[in-house]
């Protein structure tokens, strides 16, 4: 899927989980290997010299590729959050973006870190639409494609063991960490990307499928690699193989059988 391309994953700790899952999947694929060319990853600082957090070379037979990971919990912006190393901006600089073919990005889950001057959470869709327009402007009309992964939410009733999936998503989302607002916010972000970037962008939505998996989690939010392989990675693979990016297309959801087959 990624042969002869540079793929960059941008996002928070959930996207870091996707990055690690992808690296493991590549290494386990017959005839494929990875080589870590660069690494600088901690919560206190960002890499220097226009570097992203990870640069990994991939070899699969005759094909070559590169996979990058850049930690930014909000897409862009230094005014949100506390940890300097969680808002690294190198991903949209020309040194990185000019060599990148596809950006796979998520943000919107850290909404409680978006606060106004009084300290109140900026949970309105108007704020997130404006913020998403800022992010979209960084890639608009550039020779790069964008895949936005709509974030999922957490659950207090999680299990680290594999169990039978729920038949339907829970009717009510917990309000812990404002999880109940995540679907509304992520939908607003997706709408802006679709409007601003048009055929340059694709949206994938694994959130409701993952809501049916309170099991297979490392904690209340972070999914284990086995679950990510059959949700987020399948959707990304499907978009890159079949999306074409030539004309606006429907959003891919993990609950659509055609999106994951």
MOWO-V391462 format. One record per residue. N is the residue number from 1. RES is the residue in one letter. NEAR is the number of other ideal C-beta (glycine too) atoms within 12 Angstrom. D_LAST is the distance of its C-alpha to the last C-alpha in whole Angstrom. Layout:
N/RES/NEAR/D_LAST
N/RES/NEAR/D_LAST
//
This chain:
1/X/30/15
2/X/37/18
3/X/23/20
4/X/17/24
5/X/25/23
6/X/31/24
7/X/42/22
8/X/43/24
9/X/45/23
10/X/46/25
11/X/40/26
12/X/38/27
13/X/32/27
14/X/42/23
15/X/46/22
16/X/33/24
17/X/37/22
18/X/43/19
19/X/42/21
20/X/32/22
21/X/32/19
22/X/38/18
23/X/35/21
24/X/22/21
25/X/29/17
26/X/32/19
27/X/22/22
28/X/17/20
29/X/21/18
30/X/10/21
31/X/14/23
32/X/27/22
33/X/20/25
34/X/27/26
35/X/20/29
36/X/22/31
37/X/19/33
38/X/24/34
39/X/19/34
40/X/25/36
41/X/26/34
42/X/15/36
43/X/20/37
44/X/15/41
45/X/17/40
46/X/27/38
47/X/29/38
48/X/14/41
49/X/13/41
50/X/23/38
51/X/26/36
52/X/42/32
53/X/40/32
54/X/35/30
55/X/36/30
56/X/33/28
57/X/24/27
58/X/32/25
59/X/22/25
60/X/24/22
61/X/14/24
62/X/10/26
63/X/19/24
64/X/20/25
65/X/32/24
66/X/32/25
67/X/46/24
68/X/45/26
69/X/44/26
70/X/45/29
71/X/45/30
72/X/40/31
73/X/37/30
74/X/40/31
75/X/45/30
76/X/31/33
77/X/27/37
78/X/18/39
79/X/16/41
80/X/30/38
81/X/28/38
82/X/16/40
83/X/23/39
84/X/19/39
85/X/25/37
86/X/32/34
87/X/32/35
88/X/42/35
89/X/32/35
90/X/33/35
91/X/45/31
92/X/32/32
93/X/24/36
94/X/16/36
95/X/19/36
96/X/34/32
97/X/30/31
98/X/17/32
99/X/23/31
100/X/38/27
101/X/30/24
102/X/38/22
103/X/48/23
104/X/43/20
105/X/51/22
106/X/47/23
107/X/47/26
108/X/47/27
109/X/37/27
110/X/41/31
111/X/36/33
112/X/26/36
113/X/28/37
114/X/31/37
115/X/19/41
116/X/13/44
117/X/7/47
118/X/7/48
119/X/10/45
120/X/13/43
121/X/21/39
122/X/28/38
123/X/27/36
124/X/18/36
125/X/23/33
126/X/16/36
127/X/28/36
128/X/37/33
129/X/27/32
130/X/20/35
131/X/33/34
132/X/40/31
133/X/24/33
134/X/26/34
135/X/36/31
136/X/34/30
137/X/20/33
138/X/33/33
139/X/37/30
140/X/25/31
141/X/15/32
142/X/25/31
143/X/18/29
144/X/33/26
145/X/34/23
146/X/49/22
147/X/46/19
148/X/47/20
149/X/47/18
150/X/42/20
151/X/48/21
152/X/43/21
153/X/40/24
154/X/32/26
155/X/31/27
156/X/18/30
157/X/16/29
158/X/27/27
159/X/22/26
160/X/18/26
161/X/14/25
162/X/16/22
163/X/16/22
164/X/12/20
165/X/22/18
166/X/19/20
167/X/10/19
168/X/11/20
169/X/25/21
170/X/22/25
171/X/10/27
172/X/13/29
173/X/23/28
174/X/22/31
175/X/17/33
176/X/19/34
177/X/23/33
178/X/27/33
179/X/31/29
180/X/22/30
181/X/30/30
182/X/38/27
183/X/27/25
184/X/27/28
185/X/38/28
186/X/37/25
187/X/26/24
188/X/31/28
189/X/42/27
190/X/40/23
191/X/24/26
192/X/34/28
193/X/44/26
194/X/26/24
195/X/20/28
196/X/27/30
197/X/33/27
198/X/21/25
199/X/20/23
200/X/32/24
201/X/38/22
202/X/39/18
203/X/40/18
204/X/45/15
205/X/37/15
206/X/44/14
207/X/41/18
208/X/30/17
209/X/32/15
210/X/43/17
211/X/40/20
212/X/25/18
213/X/39/19
214/X/30/22
215/X/23/22
216/X/29/21
217/X/31/23
218/X/24/26
219/X/18/28
220/X/21/28
221/X/30/25
222/X/30/24
223/X/44/21
224/X/27/20
225/X/26/18
226/X/23/16
227/X/35/15
228/X/37/15
229/X/29/13
230/X/28/10
231/X/41/11
232/X/46/13
233/X/39/12
234/X/34/8
235/X/41/9
236/X/45/12
237/X/29/10
238/X/31/8
239/X/38/12
240/X/29/14
241/X/20/12
242/X/22/12
243/X/29/14
244/X/15/17
245/X/24/20
246/X/12/22
247/X/12/22
248/X/19/21
249/X/23/18
250/X/19/16
251/X/31/15
252/X/35/12
253/X/30/12
254/X/38/10
255/X/26/11
256/X/20/9
257/X/12/6
258/X/15/5
259/X/31/6
260/X/24/4
261/X/14/0
//
